[in-house]
Amino acid sequence: MADMIHPFGKKIHDLAEVIPVNCTGCGICAMWCVMHCIDQQPDGIYKVRTEDCIGCRSCKVNCPSDAIRLYRPQQED
């Protein structure tokens, strides 16, 4: 996997993921997502399209339910 580049040039490797048991379906994470890559699923829970996530942490910082975790994906050889 290639390094992801933050819009301001800083390399970011972490990606966001919604923790379903913590998600209340409020949508604040999606509102703050600069890449618009967080979508509500039919069950009301939100999910991050990781292929579009730049790891900016806006969703995590603004989530009132602590339902976003950041993880570092495994590098492909």
Summary of the structure (lengths in Angstrom):
residues: 77
radius of gyration: 12.3
end to end distance: 7.8
largest distance: 38.1
contacts: 185
relative contact order: 0.33
helix: 13%
strand: 23%
